[in-house]
Amino acid sequence: MGATIVAGGRAVLQGENGRVAARAQAGMAAQSDPPATSAIPRPKAARPEAHSRAIDPEVVAPPQLQPEELERVEPRAPLSDLALAGPPKPPKLKMPDDWNGTKLFQPVAPAAGVIEAKGYSVAISGIDIVRQDETCADGGKSWTCGSRARTAFRAFLRGRAVVCAVPPEGGRDLIAAECRVGNQDVGQWLIENGWARAAEGGPYVEAGEKARTARKGIFGPAPSLAGLPPAPAPVAAAQPTQLILDPSATASPPTETTATPPADQPAPSE
């Protein structure tokens, strides 16, 4: 019976040892199996791009030359003018043959035959200018034909733009040039109406003779003043009155009347 008990104990110990050994082998097998994520490939490390290739300096370097073997040559011409870095060219000035005409707005006539506008001072070419203070004789009487001619010329230019053959930029000097208003020659109009004299050898000599024969403008009689109202009589200058609070009033004799300050004004503060 004792032997049976001993043998049974040994069998129990062997069974437990076998179960422990089986568990240990199963754990080792589980550790040896690869994980589920091991199938995903790992990203490869990016290699730096090569920006240049290896060069042998002894092959690429230029050969050594002697100074006497070098020769200087002229540079090639630029492909276009835009490649030149020089200063800008000055603007091309128009010559007198290219002046088609400059518009002068709001012209002013200081005399019959002279136009001032936009910085220009233009004298109509081909005529003799009638000055403002010039007088003309008619039957032994003189009249101010210069101011009358200027008034007529101003009425002709009022509200119009004059086109004159002058340079694009104005100046302070008086320029003699041909001018027109639309299709009307300004010099022709002045000569035909007798408000200017034709210059000798100019283009308006024939028109000037016709105006002189017809007694137009400055060649005609003085303007009639019969229909105008009489001029008002000159007003005598008023006598100077004594100022209020004039210091000299205190020195006047008591018989004279002196001005007194208004009563409604406050007294001056001390």
trRosetta pair geometry for C-beta under 8 A, 3 or more apart (Angstrom, degrees):
i j d omega theta_ij theta_ji phi_ij phi_ji
1 4 5.6 -49 -153 29 34 113
1 5 6.8 35 150 -19 64 101
2 5 5.7 -52 -151 32 36 110
2 6 6.5 33 153 -17 67 104
3 6 5.7 -54 -149 36 36 111
3 7 6.3 32 156 -17 67 106
4 7 5.9 -59 -150 38 31 108
4 8 6.3 31 154 -19 66 106
5 8 5.8 -56 -149 36 31 110
5 9 6.5 32 154 -20 65 104
6 9 5.8 -53 -151 33 32 111
6 10 6.6 31 153 -17 64 103
7 10 5.7 -53 -152 35 35 111
7 11 6.6 35 151 -21 66 102
8 11 5.6 -53 -150 33 36 111
8 12 6.5 35 153 -19 67 101
9 12 5.8 -53 -150 34 34 109
9 13 6.4 31 154 -16 67 105
10 13 5.8 -56 -148 38 33 110
10 14 6.3 32 155 -19 67 106
11 14 5.8 -55 -149 37 32 110
11 15 6.5 33 153 -21 66 103
12 15 5.8 -55 -151 34 33 110
12 16 6.6 27 155 -14 67 104
13 16 6.0 -55 -148 38 33 106
13 17 6.2 31 155 -18 66 108
14 17 5.7 -56 -145 39 32 111
14 18 6.3 35 155 -24 65 105
15 18 5.7 -55 -151 32 31 112
15 19 6.7 29 154 -17 65 102
16 19 5.8 -53 -151 34 36 108
16 20 6.5 34 153 -17 67 104
17 20 5.8 -54 -148 37 35 111
17 21 6.3 34 154 -20 66 107
18 21 5.7 -55 -147 37 32 111
18 22 6.4 34 153 -22 65 103
19 22 5.7 -51 -148 33 34 112
19 23 6.5 33 154 -18 65 103
20 23 5.8 -54 -151 36 32 110
20 24 6.4 31 152 -19 65 106
21 24 5.7 -54 -149 36 33 111
21 25 6.4 33 154 -18 66 104
22 25 5.8 -55 -149 37 32 109
22 26 6.4 32 153 -19 66 104
23 26 5.7 -53 -148 35 33 110
23 27 6.5 33 155 -18 66 103
24 27 5.8 -52 -150 34 33 110
24 28 6.5 31 154 -16 64 105
25 28 5.8 -55 -149 38 33 110
25 29 6.3 35 153 -21 66 104
26 29 5.6 -55 -149 35 33 111
26 30 6.4 34 153 -21 66 103
27 30 5.7 -53 -148 34 34 110
27 31 6.5 30 155 -16 66 104
28 31 5.8 -54 -149 37 34 109
28 32 6.3 31 154 -19 66 107
29 32 5.8 -58 -149 36 33 109
29 33 6.8 39 153 -29 65 98
30 33 6.0 -47 -152 21 34 111
34 38 4.3 -85 167 44 115 159
35 38 5.0 122 62 -27 74 100
36 39 7.3 -43 172 8 46 103
37 40 5.6 -33 -173 16 71 114
50 53 6.8 68 143 -84 125 56
52 55 7.5 -57 161 -13 108 107
55 59 7.5 -133 179 62 77 101
55 60 5.2 4 173 -19 121 143
56 59 4.3 55 85 12 110 109
56 60 6.7 147 77 -8 59 89
57 60 6.2 -65 -132 47 34 97
57 61 5.5 40 172 -33 71 112
58 61 6.4 -40 -129 25 21 113
62 65 7.8 -40 140 -13 109 102
65 69 4.9 -116 179 72 107 128
65 70 6.5 113 119 -58 133 86
66 69 4.8 91 64 -3 83 107
67 70 6.1 -49 -162 15 43 112
78 81 7.2 109 99 -89 132 25
78 83 4.1 -170 -163 75 125 127
78 84 5.9 -140 6 -55 169 80
79 83 6.0 90 44 -18 78 144
80 83 5.7 114 63 -5 68 96
81 84 5.6 -42 -166 17 54 116
94 98 4.3 -124 -164 87 97 124
94 99 6.1 120 133 -68 125 70
94 167 7.2 162 76 -145 102 76
94 168 6.1 95 32 -18 127 116
95 98 5.2 89 55 9 69 103
95 99 7.8 -115 103 -23 39 84
96 99 5.6 -39 -152 6 43 117
96 165 7.9 62 -164 161 83 105
96 167 7.7 -62 -91 -79 68 84
99 102 7.3 -43 -166 -28 102 92
99 165 5.2 107 116 -165 118 75
99 166 6.9 -160 -172 71 143 17
99 167 6.4 -86 -96 -96 135 41
99 168 7.6 -148 -114 -42 94 70
100 165 7.9 -112 140 -114 12 80
101 163 4.2 26 172 173 128 105
101 164 6.6 142 -150 67 77 20
101 165 5.7 -51 -93 -81 65 59
101 180 7.8 -47 -130 39 141 102
102 118 7.8 -146 146 90 115 148
102 120 7.6 141 99 -54 135 155
102 163 6.9 159 71 -152 30 61
102 164 5.9 -31 58 64 84 74
102 165 7.7 127 11 -118 81 15
102 166 5.1 -69 31 60 128 90
102 167 7.6 9 -32 90 143 21
102 168 6.5 165 -91 -112 126 43
103 161 5.3 3 -167 168 101 124
103 162 7.5 142 -156 78 51 40
103 163 5.5 -29 -94 -96 60 77
104 107 5.3 63 122 -77 111 101
104 115 6.6 102 107 145 156 126
104 117 3.8 109 176 87 107 130
104 118 5.2 -137 -132 16 76 121
104 120 6.1 -88 -106 47 130 133
104 122 7.4 -129 -42 5 164 139
104 161 6.6 159 73 -167 46 71
104 162 4.7 -21 61 67 104 91
104 163 7.4 177 14 -86 78 26
104 164 6.0 16 -10 8 124 110
104 179 8.0 -38 28 -134 128 123
105 117 6.5 178 64 178 36 130
105 118 6.7 85 37 -53 71 115
105 161 5.0 -27 -99 -113 65 99
106 117 6.0 158 83 -132 61 114
107 115 4.7 -26 -165 -160 126 106
107 116 7.0 131 -161 64 70 39
107 117 4.2 -73 -103 -43 63 136
107 157 5.1 -82 78 178 113 135
107 160 7.5 -31 26 82 110 77
107 161 7.7 127 -18 -138 101 34
107 162 4.9 28 -40 4 148 125
108 115 7.3 128 66 -160 43 55
108 116 4.8 -34 68 67 96 93
108 117 6.4 149 13 -68 73 79
108 154 7.9 2 -154 -118 50 99
109 112 7.0 40 170 -91 126 35
109 114 6.4 124 -154 76 65 66
109 115 6.1 -31 -93 -98 71 59
109 116 7.7 168 -87 19 23 80
109 150 6.0 176 122 -158 109 78
109 153 4.7 -159 171 115 166 113
109 154 4.9 -144 45 -77 120 74
109 157 5.8 142 -33 23 118 146
110 114 5.4 -43 57 95 87 125
110 116 6.2 44 -15 -5 106 125
110 132 7.0 -75 158 -47 69 128
110 150 7.5 -51 145 -139 26 127
111 114 4.6 47 55 24 89 119
111 129 5.6 60 118 176 128 113
111 130 6.5 -170 172 82 99 58
111 131 5.8 -43 -137 -131 139 36
111 132 5.2 -109 -101 -46 89 83
111 146 7.3 -36 -142 -174 94 97
111 149 7.9 22 -178 99 65 106
111 150 5.6 -71 -136 -95 35 111
111 153 7.9 33 134 53 32 154
112 129 6.7 156 83 -162 65 67
112 130 4.3 3 59 54 120 107
112 146 7.3 -145 8 -156 111 57
112 149 3.7 -48 -43 138 152 108
112 150 5.1 -115 -44 -75 79 53
112 152 7.2 23 -105 63 118 92
112 153 4.5 169 -118 -28 71 142
112 190 6.4 141 171 -141 98 120
112 195 4.9 -131 -161 158 141 101
112 196 5.6 -161 134 -69 110 92
113 123 6.3 27 142 -158 90 73
113 124 4.7 -107 -157 32 74 109
113 127 5.3 -136 -125 97 131 129
113 128 7.7 -68 -115 107 177 26
113 129 4.0 -152 81 -113 133 76
113 130 6.5 119 3 19 119 71
113 153 7.3 -97 -26 -113 44 157
113 187 7.8 55 -128 -109 89 74
113 190 6.0 91 -80 -150 84 167
113 195 8.0 -179 -43 123 88 90
113 196 5.0 106 -64 -105 122 137
114 121 7.1 -7 -173 -173 100 81
114 122 7.2 157 -158 83 52 49
114 123 5.5 -23 -103 -101 76 69
114 124 7.6 -117 -69 -3 33 80
114 129 5.9 40 -40 -133 98 135
114 174 7.8 -47 -134 -140 109 115
115 120 7.5 8 107 106 89 104
115 121 7.7 167 86 -153 50 37
115 122 4.7 -15 62 62 96 100
115 124 7.4 79 -8 -49 104 86
115 157 7.3 172 -115 -115 107 155
115 162 5.9 -74 -163 73 159 168
115 164 7.2 -175 73 -58 141 143
115 179 6.5 79 12 -76 152 173
115 186 7.9 -20 -42 172 136 165
116 120 6.9 -176 -143 89 45 59
116 121 5.2 -3 -103 -105 86 70
116 122 7.6 179 -77 21 38 70
117 120 6.0 -10 67 52 59 96
117 162 7.0 135 31 44 150 113
118 170 6.1 172 119 -45 79 148
119 170 3.5 138 107 85 102 149
119 171 7.6 73 148 -13 99 14
120 164 7.2 172 144 63 157 144
120 166 5.8 64 -135 137 141 170
120 170 4.3 -115 -68 -124 71 118
120 171 7.7 40 -114 38 59 50
120 175 6.8 -56 -165 31 96 124
121 172 7.2 23 12 -171 125 35
121 173 7.3 -152 61 109 111 26
121 174 5.0 -68 114 -103 111 63
121 175 6.8 127 82 15 61 77
122 164 5.1 -48 -137 -154 165 166
122 166 6.1 -96 -94 -65 121 136
122 174 7.6 147 -107 -163 15 64
122 175 5.3 -33 -110 72 66 91
122 176 7.6 122 -166 -110 64 19
122 177 5.4 -58 -151 42 111 106
122 179 6.3 102 133 -55 142 131
123 129 6.2 -72 -147 -59 109 128
123 174 5.5 39 -18 172 112 109
123 175 7.0 180 24 84 76 37
123 176 4.9 -35 75 -97 99 69
123 177 7.7 112 64 20 52 61
124 127 5.3 14 98 32 106 120
124 129 7.8 135 43 -84 86 87
124 176 7.7 3 108 -150 12 70
124 177 7.7 -62 -120 73 35 50
124 178 7.5 54 -154 -122 69 37
124 179 5.9 -86 -106 26 87 109
124 186 5.6 -126 -112 105 132 111
124 187 4.6 168 168 -80 121 91
124 190 6.7 128 84 11 163 149
124 196 7.5 -35 73 -135 132 175
125 176 4.4 94 -84 166 91 95
125 177 5.9 -170 -20 65 112 1
125 178 5.6 -58 42 -62 113 64
125 187 6.8 -57 70 -71 52 149
125 202 7.7 -176 148 -136 73 121
126 178 7.6 39 -1 -94 119 87
126 187 5.0 65 70 -178 116 155
126 198 7.0 -29 157 -150 80 72
126 199 5.5 -147 -172 30 33 114
126 202 3.8 138 -149 -171 75 129
126 203 5.3 -37 -136 35 142 86
126 204 5.3 104 151 3 115 108
127 187 5.3 -165 -27 -144 118 98
127 190 5.9 10 -112 94 164 134
127 191 6.2 -143 -102 -63 113 99
127 196 4.3 18 -177 146 133 135
127 197 6.6 131 -168 73 76 45
127 198 6.2 -59 -113 -111 65 37
127 199 5.8 -139 -99 -23 8 92
127 202 7.1 -168 -57 129 39 170
127 204 6.4 -3 -78 50 83 147
128 196 6.5 165 65 -180 57 86
128 197 4.2 -18 51 71 114 101
128 198 7.4 13 5 76 90 10
128 199 5.6 137 -44 -78 79 74
129 196 6.9 -36 -115 -132 30 109
130 134 5.6 -114 -174 44 76 147
130 145 7.0 -84 -172 122 133 94
130 146 5.4 -167 153 -119 92 71
130 149 4.6 10 92 84 147 161
130 150 7.6 -142 96 -49 102 76
130 195 6.6 -114 17 168 146 61
130 196 5.6 -132 -16 -104 103 62
130 197 7.2 119 -65 -4 91 86
130 218 6.2 -165 -118 -55 147 154
131 134 4.5 117 62 -33 84 103
131 146 5.2 -26 94 -136 55 138
132 146 4.8 121 -177 143 16 116
132 147 5.7 54 -169 -79 75 67
132 150 5.5 14 -109 -38 84 150
133 144 7.8 -60 -149 -142 37 99
133 146 5.6 -17 46 72 13 158
133 147 7.8 40 -86 -44 32 91
134 144 7.8 116 83 -159 46 58
134 145 6.2 -52 106 73 92 86
134 146 3.5 123 44 -61 79 120
134 218 8.0 2 113 -136 123 139
135 142 4.6 31 161 179 127 113
135 143 6.6 159 -157 76 84 25
135 144 5.7 -50 -103 -99 78 46
135 145 6.4 110 -152 18 29 83
135 146 6.9 -56 -55 -3 38 102
136 142 6.8 157 80 -149 31 67
136 143 6.0 -26 63 61 81 77
136 145 3.7 35 -2 -13 118 139
136 218 5.2 176 -65 -170 152 84
136 219 7.9 -123 -159 -83 147 25
136 222 7.7 176 84 -81 100 81
137 140 7.0 7 -173 -103 104 10
137 141 7.0 146 -155 76 62 33
137 142 5.3 -37 -94 -91 65 71
138 141 5.6 -33 70 67 75 85
138 142 7.7 135 20 -101 71 24
138 143 6.3 -10 18 8 118 114
138 220 7.7 13 -107 128 133 41
138 221 4.9 119 -166 -138 144 57
138 222 4.7 -165 48 -24 146 88
139 221 7.4 17 -6 -128 112 97
141 222 6.2 -66 103 -13 117 147
143 148 7.6 22 136 -17 105 138
143 222 3.7 137 -29 -119 157 115
143 223 7.2 168 173 22 152 73
144 147 4.6 7 143 28 118 110
144 148 6.3 135 105 -18 74 92
145 148 5.3 -59 -146 43 39 114
145 149 6.0 42 156 -24 72 104
145 217 7.7 88 -165 156 112 72
145 218 4.2 95 172 -126 138 90
146 149 5.9 -54 -147 34 27 108
146 150 6.5 26 154 -17 62 106
147 150 5.5 -52 -146 37 35 113
147 151 6.4 38 154 -22 66 103
148 151 5.8 -52 -148 34 32 111
148 152 6.6 30 154 -16 64 105
148 218 7.6 152 78 -86 112 75
148 223 6.7 174 -121 -18 143 127
149 152 5.8 -54 -148 37 33 110
149 153 6.3 32 154 -18 66 107
149 195 4.2 147 -145 -156 95 88
149 196 7.1 126 -170 -59 136 62
149 217 6.5 58 -100 -169 97 107
149 218 5.9 -11 -64 -56 125 109
150 153 5.7 -56 -146 38 32 111
150 154 6.3 34 155 -20 66 105
151 154 5.8 -53 -147 35 31 111
151 155 6.5 31 154 -19 63 104
152 155 5.7 -53 -150 35 33 111
152 156 6.6 35 151 -21 64 104
152 193 7.1 -157 152 132 140 138
152 195 5.3 -138 83 -98 131 144
152 217 7.5 -124 52 -121 166 96
153 156 5.6 -52 -151 33 35 114
153 157 6.5 19 156 -8 67 109
153 190 6.9 17 -100 -102 108 103
153 195 6.0 171 -57 148 95 148
154 157 6.0 -64 -144 45 32 101
154 158 6.3 53 154 -53 66 95
155 158 5.7 -30 -145 -4 32 120
156 160 7.9 -48 143 24 56 142
156 181 7.7 -171 154 4 93 162
156 189 6.5 146 -159 137 152 143
157 160 5.6 -120 -163 52 47 107
157 162 6.7 -22 -136 -53 107 118
157 181 7.3 -148 -112 -82 64 141
160 181 5.1 20 158 -147 142 122
160 182 7.9 -75 -156 -21 121 92
161 181 7.6 145 78 -132 44 77
162 179 5.1 5 178 -175 112 122
162 180 7.4 149 -158 71 68 30
162 181 5.8 -47 -105 -81 67 81
162 186 6.8 22 -138 -61 115 143
163 179 6.7 154 80 -155 43 67
163 180 5.5 -24 64 62 95 81
163 181 7.6 155 18 -90 80 32
164 177 4.9 86 176 106 103 129
164 178 7.0 166 -148 89 66 41
164 179 4.1 -26 -94 -96 87 92
164 180 8.0 161 -82 16 47 58
165 177 4.8 -162 67 -171 75 111
165 178 5.2 29 15 53 119 84
165 179 7.6 -138 8 -73 70 50
166 170 7.3 28 140 -100 134 71
166 175 5.5 92 -123 111 108 154
166 177 5.1 -108 -68 -30 79 172
167 170 7.8 169 77 -79 87 31
167 171 7.9 32 58 -9 123 107
167 175 7.9 -139 11 -122 88 157
171 175 7.4 101 55 -45 101 115
178 185 7.3 -43 -170 -145 101 97
178 186 8.0 156 -175 40 56 96
178 187 6.8 -72 -133 -3 73 127
179 185 7.9 116 86 -160 49 55
179 186 4.4 -6 90 19 96 138
179 187 7.4 119 48 -26 77 84
180 183 6.9 -28 174 -157 127 13
180 184 6.1 155 -164 79 81 45
180 185 5.4 -45 -103 -102 92 44
180 186 6.0 -147 -96 -18 31 84
181 184 4.9 -19 65 64 84 105
181 186 6.1 92 -12 -73 93 91
184 188 7.4 -137 -179 67 68 111
184 189 5.9 39 167 -51 112 125
185 188 3.7 67 83 10 113 114
185 189 6.6 176 88 -14 59 82
186 189 5.8 -55 -151 34 32 111
186 190 6.6 31 154 -18 65 104
187 190 5.8 -53 -148 35 34 110
187 191 6.4 25 159 -13 67 108
187 196 7.6 -85 -149 76 65 149
187 203 7.8 79 111 70 136 105
187 204 6.0 -131 145 -47 104 144
188 191 6.1 -60 -146 41 29 105
188 192 6.0 25 161 -17 66 113
188 204 6.4 -163 -101 -104 56 115
188 207 6.5 -140 -147 -111 71 179
189 192 6.0 -58 -139 39 27 107
189 193 6.2 6 168 0 63 115
190 193 6.5 -74 -147 48 22 96
190 195 4.9 -95 -154 75 73 95
190 196 4.0 23 150 14 118 122
191 194 7.7 38 -178 -71 30 27
191 196 5.8 -61 -75 73 59 95
191 197 7.8 55 -116 -166 84 10
191 198 5.2 56 -129 -71 129 93
191 204 4.2 -171 -44 175 173 135
191 207 4.6 82 120 109 121 116
191 208 5.0 -70 -163 -73 110 76
191 211 6.2 -158 162 -8 60 146
192 207 5.2 -58 -76 -176 73 119
192 210 7.4 -8 -129 84 66 117
192 211 6.0 180 -155 -69 23 117
192 216 7.7 -21 148 96 44 159
193 211 6.9 15 73 -124 9 129
193 216 5.8 -130 -175 153 37 129
193 217 5.5 101 135 -58 65 120
194 211 4.2 180 -75 177 81 120
194 212 7.5 143 -115 -68 101 44
194 214 7.6 -128 -55 80 128 96
194 215 7.7 29 -109 155 159 24
194 216 3.3 178 -18 105 136 84
194 217 2.3 -178 105 24 95 113
194 218 5.7 -164 155 26 91 63
194 219 5.2 -108 -151 21 124 98
194 220 6.6 70 134 -13 163 99
195 217 4.6 -133 -58 -138 53 139
195 218 6.6 111 -120 -18 35 98
196 217 8.0 -48 3 153 39 160
196 218 8.0 91 -57 9 17 129
197 208 6.3 67 -162 -145 50 133
197 218 7.8 -66 -53 66 86 136
198 202 5.7 -154 179 66 84 119
198 204 4.1 -148 -120 100 111 91
198 205 4.9 167 134 -94 143 40
198 207 6.6 138 -73 70 136 81
198 208 3.1 -117 -4 -35 122 146
198 209 7.8 -52 28 -25 142 64
199 202 3.9 82 69 -26 91 134
199 204 7.5 72 30 51 69 98
199 205 8.0 -78 76 -72 44 82
200 205 7.3 57 -132 -97 36 117
201 205 7.3 59 -39 -54 8 132
202 205 6.1 143 64 -44 69 84
204 207 4.8 -57 -164 50 77 114
204 208 5.5 86 133 -32 87 98
205 208 5.7 -57 -150 34 29 113
205 209 6.7 29 154 -19 64 102
206 209 5.9 -51 -152 31 34 110
206 210 6.8 33 151 -17 63 104
207 210 5.7 -53 -152 35 36 113
207 211 6.5 35 152 -18 67 105
208 211 5.7 -54 -147 37 34 109
208 212 6.3 34 155 -19 66 106
209 212 5.7 -53 -146 37 32 112
209 213 6.3 32 155 -18 65 106
210 213 5.8 -55 -147 38 31 109
210 214 6.2 17 158 -7 66 111
211 214 5.9 -61 -140 47 30 102
211 216 4.6 -82 -159 51 83 116
211 217 6.5 2 177 24 121 116
211 219 6.3 131 135 24 82 139
212 215 7.4 26 -180 -75 32 41
212 216 8.0 -79 -61 35 21 78
212 219 4.8 -154 -124 -128 56 163
214 219 7.9 89 75 88 58 127
215 219 5.2 -133 -136 117 45 91
215 220 4.1 100 155 -100 83 74
215 221 7.1 32 165 -17 126 70
216 219 6.1 32 55 54 45 103
216 220 5.6 13 -118 -37 10 118
217 220 6.2 120 50 8 26 102
221 224 8.0 30 115 -50 118 80
224 227 7.2 65 117 6 102 89
225 228 4.9 -50 -168 28 75 123
232 235 7.9 -1 135 -38 114 89
242 246 5.3 -92 177 -4 95 151
242 249 6.5 105 168 -81 138 108
242 258 7.4 -82 110 -141 154 64
242 259 5.8 -171 98 -8 107 119
243 246 4.6 117 68 -70 84 101
243 259 7.5 -129 115 47 28 151
244 259 5.0 -109 -110 132 61 138
244 261 6.3 101 175 -100 111 62
245 249 7.8 -128 -163 22 15 134
245 259 7.4 -79 -26 99 39 109
245 261 5.7 37 -64 -75 103 102
246 249 4.5 105 72 -25 92 101
246 259 7.1 79 8 45 98 115
247 250 6.7 -43 -177 16 49 107
248 251 5.6 -59 -163 38 56 110
248 252 7.0 72 142 -41 75 92
249 252 5.7 -38 -158 6 44 118
249 258 4.2 115 -174 -149 116 124
249 259 6.6 -101 -108 40 158 76
250 258 7.9 88 -69 -148 37 165
252 256 4.9 -73 154 61 125 134
252 258 6.1 158 55 -75 135 115
253 256 5.5 96 66 1 80 99
261 265 6.2 -83 160 49 110 130
262 265 5.0 92 78 -9 97 104
